[in-house]
Every structure is written in structure tokens, then in C-alpha cells.
Amino acid sequence: MFDSEDVSSLVGPEMRGKRRTYDGPFKARVVCEWINGKRSLNEQAKRYGIHPNQIKNWKSTLLKRAGQVLDDRRRTGPSRPSVLRDDAEVRR
């Protein structure tokens, strides 16, 4: 359908080469600005040069992992109810 020359003329220089990668703090900032209502999704996408679907995917990932992020890491040992149960068994 297209010759390779025709396709390459449709793709700009910014589309060639490696994919862009973004670090976590950048993704968080973009998603938080959108969630907090500072800008609409399309405004965010245009401002940062990112497709709106990418921002939606980052938001989805953030919400799926929110439990892990907000988990209380001080509870590394057994949970409290099992400790109480063990104490009751020792008293018998």
C-alpha cells in the first residue's frame, strides 16, 4: 500500500529512534495535576507531549498500587489478632 519512502515521510524525526521513558516522579506529577483538576486530560497531554491514553494508564497503575504505597510497613511481624491468640494459648 505504501512504499517505505512514503511512510518515512509521514513519520517525523521525533517519531524515529528509541521510545521515551519517564521516571516515577514525573508520572506522578502529571497524574496528580490531572486528578487535582489543575488541567484537563487533553491540556496535560498537550503540555507534556504525551498521548492522553498514556496518562490514563499511569493513573490506573497508580490507583492499583495505592494499597501497596499506603500499607503500614511497621507491621512486618505477625498481625495483631494472631499475637493475642498466641498469648491466650500460653496462659492455659
The first five atom37 places (N, CA, C, CB, O) and aatype in JSON, in Angstrom:
{
  "aatype": [12, 13, 3, 15, 6, 3, 19, 15, 15, 10, 19, 7, 14, 6, 12, 1, 7, 11, 1, 1, 16, 18, 3, 7, 14, 13, 11, 0, 1, 19, 19, 4, 6, 17, 9, 2, 7, 11, 1, 15, 10, 2, 6, 5, 0, 11, 1, 18, 7, 9, 8, 14, 2, 5, 9, 11, 2, 17, 11, 15, 16, 10, 10, 11, 1, 0, 7, 5, 19, 10, 3, 3, 1, 1, 1, 16, 7, 14, 15, 1, 14, 15, 19, 10, 1, 3, 3, 0, 6, 19, 1, 1],
  "atom_mask": [
    [1, 1, 1, 1, 1],
    [1, 1, 1, 1, 1],
    [1, 1, 1, 1, 1],
    [1, 1, 1, 1, 1],
    [1, 1, 1, 1, 1],
    [1, 1, 1, 1, 1],
    [1, 1, 1, 1, 1],
    [1, 1, 1, 1, 1],
    [1, 1, 1, 1, 1],
    [1, 1, 1, 1, 1],
    [1, 1, 1, 1, 1],
    [1, 1, 1, 0, 1],
    [1, 1, 1, 1, 1],
    [1, 1, 1, 1, 1],
    [1, 1, 1, 1, 1],
    [1, 1, 1, 1, 1],
    [1, 1, 1, 0, 1],
    [1, 1, 1, 1, 1],
    [1, 1, 1, 1, 1],
    [1, 1, 1, 1, 1],
    [1, 1, 1, 1, 1],
    [1, 1, 1, 1, 1],
    [1, 1, 1, 1, 1],
    [1, 1, 1, 0, 1],
    [1, 1, 1, 1, 1],
    [1, 1, 1, 1, 1],
    [1, 1, 1, 1, 1],
    [1, 1, 1, 1, 1],
    [1, 1, 1, 1, 1],
    [1, 1, 1, 1, 1],
    [1, 1, 1, 1, 1],
    [1, 1, 1, 1, 1],
    [1, 1, 1, 1, 1],
    [1, 1, 1, 1, 1],
    [1, 1, 1, 1, 1],
    [1, 1, 1, 1, 1],
    [1, 1, 1, 0, 1],
    [1, 1, 1, 1, 1],
    [1, 1, 1, 1, 1],
    [1, 1, 1, 1, 1],
    [1, 1, 1, 1, 1],
    [1, 1, 1, 1, 1],
    [1, 1, 1, 1, 1],
    [1, 1, 1, 1, 1],
    [1, 1, 1, 1, 1],
    [1, 1, 1, 1, 1],
    [1, 1, 1, 1, 1],
    [1, 1, 1, 1, 1],
    [1, 1, 1, 0, 1],
    [1, 1, 1, 1, 1],
    [1, 1, 1, 1, 1],
    [1, 1, 1, 1, 1],
    [1, 1, 1, 1, 1],
    [1, 1, 1, 1, 1],
    [1, 1, 1, 1, 1],
    [1, 1, 1, 1, 1],
    [1, 1, 1, 1, 1],
    [1, 1, 1, 1, 1],
    [1, 1, 1, 1, 1],
    [1, 1, 1, 1, 1],
    [1, 1, 1, 1, 1],
    [1, 1, 1, 1, 1],
    [1, 1, 1, 1, 1],
    [1, 1, 1, 1, 1],
    [1, 1, 1, 1, 1],
    [1, 1, 1, 1, 1],
    [1, 1, 1, 0, 1],
    [1, 1, 1, 1, 1],
    [1, 1, 1, 1, 1],
    [1, 1, 1, 1, 1],
    [1, 1, 1, 1, 1],
    [1, 1, 1, 1, 1],
    [1, 1, 1, 1, 1],
    [1, 1, 1, 1, 1],
    [1, 1, 1, 1, 1],
    [1, 1, 1, 1, 1],
    [1, 1, 1, 0, 1],
    [1, 1, 1, 1, 1],
    [1, 1, 1, 1, 1],
    [1, 1, 1, 1, 1],
    [1, 1, 1, 1, 1],
    [1, 1, 1, 1, 1],
    [1, 1, 1, 1, 1],
    [1, 1, 1, 1, 1],
    [1, 1, 1, 1, 1],
    [1, 1, 1, 1, 1],
    [1, 1, 1, 1, 1],
    [1, 1, 1, 1, 1],
    [1, 1, 1, 1, 1],
    [1, 1, 1, 1, 1],
    [1, 1, 1, 1, 1],
    [1, 1, 1, 1, 1]
  ],
  "atom_positions": [
    [[0.83, -1.19, 0.0], [0.0, 0.0, 0.0], [0.87, 1.26, 0.0], [-0.94, 0.0, 1.21], [0.67, 2.16, -0.81]],
    [[1.83, 1.31, 0.91], [2.76, 2.44, 0.96], [4.16, 1.94, 0.68], [2.7, 3.14, 2.34], [4.53, 0.84, 1.07]],
    [[4.92, 2.74, 0.0], [6.34, 2.46, -0.15], [7.03, 2.89, 1.14], [6.95, 3.18, -1.4], [6.5, 3.72, 1.88]],
    [[8.18, 2.33, 1.41], [8.89, 2.7, 2.63], [9.25, 4.17, 2.64], [10.15, 1.85, 2.78], [9.32, 4.79, 3.71]],
    [[9.47, 4.74, 1.48], [9.79, 6.17, 1.41], [8.57, 7.0, 1.78], [10.29, 6.54, 0.01], [8.69, 8.02, 2.45]],
    [[7.39, 6.57, 1.33], [6.18, 7.31, 1.65], [5.9, 7.3, 3.15], [5.0, 6.73, 0.89], [5.52, 8.32, 3.72]],
    [[6.07, 6.16, 3.79], [5.82, 6.05, 5.21], [6.83, 6.87, 6.0], [5.87, 4.58, 5.66], [6.46, 7.54, 6.96]],
    [[8.08, 6.83, 5.61], [9.09, 7.59, 6.34], [8.85, 9.09, 6.23], [10.47, 7.25, 5.84], [9.23, 9.84, 7.14]],
    [[8.25, 9.54, 5.15], [7.96, 10.96, 5.04], [6.79, 11.36, 5.93], [7.67, 11.33, 3.58], [6.67, 12.52, 6.3]],
    [[5.92, 10.41, 6.28], [4.79, 10.7, 7.17], [5.2, 10.73, 8.63], [3.7, 9.67, 6.97], [4.54, 11.36, 9.46]],
    [[6.28, 10.05, 8.95], [6.75, 9.97, 10.32], [7.82, 11.03, 10.52], [7.31, 8.55, 10.65], [8.83, 11.06, 9.82]],
    [[7.58, 11.91, 11.49], [8.52, 12.99, 11.76], [9.77, 12.48, 12.43], [0.0, 0.0, 0.0], [9.81, 11.33, 12.87]],
    [[10.79, 13.31, 12.53], [12.06, 12.89, 13.15], [11.88, 12.53, 14.62], [13.1, 13.99, 13.01], [12.64, 11.71, 15.14]],
    [[10.9, 13.12, 15.3], [10.69, 12.81, 16.71], [10.09, 11.42, 16.91], [9.8, 13.85, 17.34], [10.12, 10.9, 18.03]],
    [[9.55, 10.81, 15.87], [8.95, 9.5, 15.97], [9.95, 8.38, 15.71], [7.8, 9.4, 15.0], [9.65, 7.21, 15.96]],
    [[11.1, 8.7, 15.23], [12.11, 7.69, 14.93], [12.99, 7.46, 16.14], [12.95, 8.1, 13.72], [13.14, 8.34, 16.98]],
    [[13.57, 6.27, 16.21], [14.52, 6.0, 17.28], [13.87, 5.32, 18.46], [0.0, 0.0, 0.0], [12.83, 4.68, 18.33]],
    [[14.5, 5.47, 19.63], [14.05, 4.8, 20.84], [12.8, 5.45, 21.4], [15.15, 4.81, 21.89], [12.49, 6.62, 21.15]],
    [[12.09, 4.65, 22.17], [10.92, 5.18, 22.87], [11.38, 6.06, 24.02], [10.01, 4.03, 23.38], [12.46, 5.85, 24.59]],
    [[10.57, 7.04, 24.36], [10.88, 7.87, 25.51], [10.51, 7.14, 26.78], [10.16, 9.22, 25.42], [9.52, 6.41, 26.82]],
    [[11.28, 7.32, 27.8], [10.98, 6.74, 29.1], [10.82, 7.88, 30.11], [12.09, 5.74, 29.56], [11.46, 8.93, 29.98]],
    [[9.98, 7.66, 31.09], [9.69, 8.67, 32.09], [9.91, 8.06, 33.47], [8.24, 9.22, 31.95], [9.59, 6.9, 33.7]],
    [[10.46, 8.86, 34.38], [10.67, 8.34, 35.72], [9.39, 8.48, 36.55], [11.84, 9.09, 36.41], [8.45, 9.19, 36.17]],
    [[9.37, 7.8, 37.68], [8.19, 7.77, 38.53], [7.71, 9.13, 39.01], [0.0, 0.0, 0.0], [6.52, 9.41, 38.94]],
    [[8.62, 9.99, 39.5], [8.17, 11.3, 39.96], [7.5, 12.13, 38.86], [9.34, 12.07, 40.53], [6.55, 12.87, 39.12]],
    [[8.0, 12.02, 37.63], [7.38, 12.74, 36.52], [5.97, 12.23, 36.28], [8.23, 12.61, 35.25], [5.04, 13.02, 36.14]],
    [[5.82, 10.91, 36.24], [4.49, 10.31, 36.01], [3.53, 10.73, 37.11], [4.59, 8.78, 35.95], [2.38, 11.08, 36.84]],
    [[4.0, 10.7, 38.36], [3.16, 11.08, 39.49], [2.73, 12.54, 39.39], [3.9, 10.84, 40.8], [1.57, 12.86, 39.65]],
    [[3.65, 13.41, 39.0], [3.31, 14.82, 38.88], [2.25, 15.05, 37.81], [4.56, 15.63, 38.55], [1.3, 15.81, 38.03]],
    [[2.41, 14.4, 36.66], [1.45, 14.56, 35.56], [0.07, 14.06, 35.98], [1.94, 13.79, 34.3], [-0.93, 14.74, 35.74]],
    [[0.02, 12.88, 36.6], [-1.26, 12.31, 37.01], [-1.9, 13.15, 38.11], [-1.07, 10.85, 37.49], [-3.11, 13.4, 38.08]],
    [[-1.11, 13.58, 39.09], [-1.66, 14.37, 40.19], [-2.23, 15.71, 39.71], [-0.59, 14.61, 41.25], [-3.27, 16.16, 40.19]],
    [[-1.55, 16.34, 38.78], [-2.07, 17.6, 38.23], [-3.42, 17.37, 37.57], [-1.08, 18.22, 37.23], [-4.31, 18.21, 37.66]],
    [[-3.56, 16.25, 36.9], [-4.83, 15.93, 36.23], [-5.9, 15.59, 37.26], [-4.64, 14.77, 35.24], [-7.03, 16.07, 37.16]],
    [[-5.55, 14.75, 38.24], [-6.54, 14.34, 39.25], [-7.0, 15.53, 40.08], [-5.95, 13.26, 40.16], [-8.18, 15.63, 40.41]],
    [[-6.08, 16.42, 40.42], [-6.42, 17.58, 41.26], [-7.16, 18.66, 40.5], [-5.18, 18.16, 41.85], [-7.56, 19.66, 41.09]],
    [[-7.35, 18.48, 39.21], [-8.16, 19.42, 38.44], [-7.42, 20.66, 37.99], [0.0, 0.0, 0.0], [-8.06, 21.64, 37.59]],
    [[-6.09, 20.65, 38.03], [-5.35, 21.82, 37.57], [-5.51, 22.01, 36.07], [-3.87, 21.69, 37.93], [-5.56, 23.13, 35.56]],
    [[-5.58, 20.87, 35.36], [-5.75, 20.92, 33.9], [-6.59, 19.73, 33.48], [-4.37, 20.9, 33.17], [-6.7, 18.74, 34.19]],
    [[-7.19, 19.85, 32.31], [-7.94, 18.72, 31.76], [-6.94, 17.7, 31.21], [-8.94, 19.19, 30.63], [-5.75, 17.98, 31.09]],
    [[-7.46, 16.53, 30.9], [-6.6, 15.47, 30.37], [-5.93, 15.91, 29.08], [-7.41, 14.2, 30.14], [-4.73, 15.71, 28.91]],
    [[-6.69, 16.5, 28.19], [-6.11, 16.95, 26.92], [-5.09, 18.07, 27.1], [-7.21, 17.41, 25.98], [-4.09, 18.11, 26.39]],
    [[-5.34, 18.96, 28.05], [-4.37, 20.02, 28.33], [-3.06, 19.44, 28.87], [-4.95, 21.04, 29.33], [-1.97, 19.87, 28.5]],
    [[-3.19, 18.44, 29.76], [-2.0, 17.78, 30.3], [-1.22, 17.1, 29.18], [-2.39, 16.75, 31.37], [0.01, 17.22, 29.1]],
    [[-1.94, 16.38, 28.34], [-1.28, 15.65, 27.26], [-0.54, 16.61, 26.33], [-2.31, 14.82, 26.46], [0.61, 16.35, 25.94]],
    [[-1.18, 17.68, 25.98], [-0.56, 18.65, 25.08], [0.64, 19.33, 25.75], [-1.58, 19.71, 24.64], [1.68, 19.54, 25.12]],
    [[0.5, 19.67, 27.02], [1.56, 20.38, 27.74], [2.84, 19.55, 27.81], [1.1, 20.73, 29.15], [3.94, 20.07, 27.63]],
    [[2.69, 18.24, 28.06], [3.86, 17.39, 28.23], [4.2, 16.57, 26.99], [3.63, 16.45, 29.39], [5.19, 15.85, 26.99]],
    [[3.41, 16.68, 25.95], [3.69, 15.95, 24.72], [3.49, 14.45, 24.86], [0.0, 0.0, 0.0], [4.24, 13.66, 24.29]],
    [[2.47, 14.08, 25.62], [2.18, 12.67, 25.89], [0.76, 12.39, 25.41], [2.35, 12.34, 27.42], [-0.11, 13.26, 25.49]],
    [[0.53, 11.2, 24.93], [-0.82, 10.83, 24.5], [-1.73, 10.71, 25.72], [-0.79, 9.48, 23.7], [-1.29, 10.2, 26.75]],
    [[-2.97, 11.18, 25.64], [-3.89, 11.1, 26.79], [-4.06, 9.68, 27.34], [-5.25, 11.64, 26.39], [-4.21, 9.5, 28.55]],
    [[-4.03, 8.69, 26.46], [-4.17, 7.31, 26.95], [-3.02, 6.91, 27.86], [-4.25, 6.34, 25.78], [-3.2, 6.11, 28.77]],
    [[-1.83, 7.46, 27.61], [-0.69, 7.15, 28.46], [-0.92, 7.68, 29.86], [0.6, 7.73, 27.88], [-0.61, 7.0, 30.84]],
    [[-1.46, 8.88, 29.96], [-1.75, 9.46, 31.28], [-2.82, 8.63, 31.98], [-2.21, 10.94, 31.14], [-2.72, 8.4, 33.19]],
    [[-3.84, 8.18, 31.26], [-4.87, 7.31, 31.85], [-4.26, 6.02, 32.36], [-5.96, 7.01, 30.82], [-4.64, 5.54, 33.43]],
    [[-3.33, 5.44, 31.6], [-2.68, 4.21, 32.03], [-1.87, 4.43, 33.31], [-1.76, 3.67, 30.92], [-1.89, 3.59, 34.21]],
    [[-1.17, 5.55, 33.39], [-0.41, 5.86, 34.6], [-1.33, 6.01, 35.8], [0.42, 7.14, 34.41], [-1.01, 5.56, 36.9]],
    [[-2.48, 6.65, 35.59], [-3.45, 6.83, 36.67], [-3.95, 5.47, 37.14], [-4.63, 7.72, 36.22], [-4.05, 5.22, 38.34]],
    [[-4.28, 4.6, 36.2], [-4.76, 3.27, 36.54], [-3.73, 2.5, 37.35], [-5.12, 2.5, 35.26], [-4.07, 1.85, 38.33]],
    [[-2.48, 2.57, 36.93], [-1.4, 1.89, 37.65], [-1.26, 2.46, 39.06], [-0.06, 2.03, 36.89], [-1.08, 1.72, 40.02]],
    [[-1.34, 3.77, 39.18], [-1.23, 4.43, 40.48], [-2.34, 3.96, 41.41], [-1.27, 5.95, 40.32], [-2.08, 3.65, 42.58]],
    [[-3.56, 3.91, 40.91], [-4.68, 3.51, 41.75], [-4.62, 2.02, 42.12], [-6.0, 3.81, 41.05], [-5.01, 1.63, 43.22]],
    [[-4.13, 1.19, 41.2], [-4.0, -0.24, 41.5], [-2.95, -0.49, 42.57], [-3.64, -1.01, 40.24], [-3.1, -1.41, 43.38]],
    [[-1.91, 0.32, 42.6], [-0.82, 0.12, 43.55], [-0.94, 1.0, 44.8], [0.5, 0.39, 42.88], [-0.03, 1.01, 45.63]],
    [[-2.02, 1.73, 44.93], [-2.18, 2.64, 46.06], [-2.14, 1.88, 47.39], [-3.49, 3.41, 45.94], [-1.59, 2.39, 48.37]],
    [[-2.7, 0.69, 47.44], [-2.68, -0.11, 48.66], [-1.27, -0.45, 49.1], [0.0, 0.0, 0.0], [-0.98, -0.44, 50.3]],
    [[-0.41, -0.76, 48.15], [0.98, -1.08, 48.48], [1.71, 0.16, 48.97], [1.7, -1.67, 47.26], [2.52, 0.08, 49.9]],
    [[1.43, 1.28, 48.36], [2.12, 2.52, 48.73], [1.7, 2.96, 50.12], [1.82, 3.62, 47.7], [2.53, 3.43, 50.9]],
    [[0.41, 2.82, 50.43], [-0.11, 3.3, 51.71], [-0.08, 2.25, 52.81], [-1.5, 3.79, 51.52], [-0.54, 2.52, 53.92]],
    [[0.43, 1.06, 52.53], [0.49, 0.0, 53.51], [1.41, 0.4, 54.66], [0.98, -1.31, 52.86], [2.45, 1.03, 54.45]],
    [[1.01, 0.04, 55.86], [1.8, 0.35, 57.04], [2.96, -0.63, 57.13], [0.93, 0.31, 58.33], [2.74, -1.81, 57.44]],
    [[4.16, -0.19, 56.87], [5.32, -1.08, 56.83], [5.86, -1.4, 58.22], [6.41, -0.45, 55.99], [6.79, -2.2, 58.35]],
    [[5.31, -0.79, 59.23], [5.75, -1.1, 60.58], [5.27, -2.49, 60.99], [5.24, -0.05, 61.57], [5.82, -3.09, 61.92]],
    [[4.27, -2.99, 60.31], [3.72, -4.31, 60.62], [4.45, -5.39, 59.83], [2.2, -4.36, 60.32], [3.89, -5.95, 58.89]],
    [[5.65, -5.66, 60.19], [6.41, -6.68, 59.47], [6.27, -8.04, 60.14], [7.88, -6.29, 59.39], [6.47, -9.07, 59.5]],
    [[5.92, -8.06, 61.42], [5.76, -9.31, 62.15], [4.35, -9.85, 61.98], [0.0, 0.0, 0.0], [3.63, -9.44, 61.07]],
    [[3.96, -10.77, 62.85], [2.61, -11.33, 62.77], [1.57, -10.27, 63.05], [2.44, -12.5, 63.75], [1.83, -9.29, 63.75]],
    [[0.39, -10.46, 62.49], [-0.67, -9.48, 62.68], [-1.16, -9.5, 64.13], [-1.85, -9.75, 61.72], [-0.97, -10.49, 64.83]],
    [[-1.76, -8.47, 64.56], [-2.17, -8.3, 65.96], [-3.12, -9.39, 66.46], [-2.82, -6.97, 66.13], [-2.89, -9.91, 67.55]],
    [[-4.17, -9.78, 65.73], [-5.07, -10.82, 66.24], [-4.37, -12.15, 66.52], [-6.19, -11.05, 65.27], [-4.72, -12.81, 67.49]],
    [[-3.42, -12.55, 65.7], [-2.72, -13.82, 65.95], [-1.84, -13.72, 67.18], [-1.88, -14.22, 64.72], [-1.64, -14.72, 67.88]],
    [[-1.3, -12.54, 67.47], [-0.48, -12.36, 68.66], [-1.36, -12.53, 69.89], [0.21, -10.97, 68.65], [-0.95, -13.17, 70.86]],
    [[-2.56, -11.96, 69.87], [-3.48, -12.1, 71.0], [-3.87, -13.56, 71.2], [-4.73, -11.24, 70.79], [-3.95, -14.04, 72.33]],
    [[-4.11, -14.28, 70.11], [-4.48, -15.68, 70.17], [-3.33, -16.48, 70.77], [-4.85, -16.21, 68.78], [-3.58, -17.36, 71.59]],
    [[-2.1, -16.2, 70.4], [-0.94, -16.89, 70.94], [-0.8, -16.63, 72.43], [0.33, -16.46, 70.21], [-0.45, -17.54, 73.18]],
    [[-1.06, -15.41, 72.88], [-1.0, -15.08, 74.3], [-2.03, -15.87, 75.09], [-1.21, -13.58, 74.51], [-1.75, -16.33, 76.19]],
    [[-3.22, -16.02, 74.54], [-4.27, -16.78, 75.22], [-3.89, -18.24, 75.35], [-5.58, -16.64, 74.48], [-4.21, -18.86, 76.36]],
    [[-3.23, -18.8, 74.35], [-2.81, -20.21, 74.39], [-1.71, -20.41, 75.44], [-2.31, -20.67, 72.98], [-1.67, -21.45, 76.1]],
    [[-0.85, -19.45, 75.6], [0.24, -19.55, 76.58], [-0.32, -19.53, 77.97], [1.26, -18.42, 76.4], [0.21, -20.23, 78.84]],
    [[-1.35, -18.77, 78.24], [-1.94, -18.64, 79.59], [-2.63, -19.93, 80.04], [-2.95, -17.47, 79.62], [-2.81, -20.12, 81.24]],
    [[-3.02, -20.8, 79.15], [-3.75, -22.01, 79.52], [-2.9, -22.99, 80.21], [-4.33, -22.65, 78.33], [-3.38, -24.06, 80.58]]
  ]
}
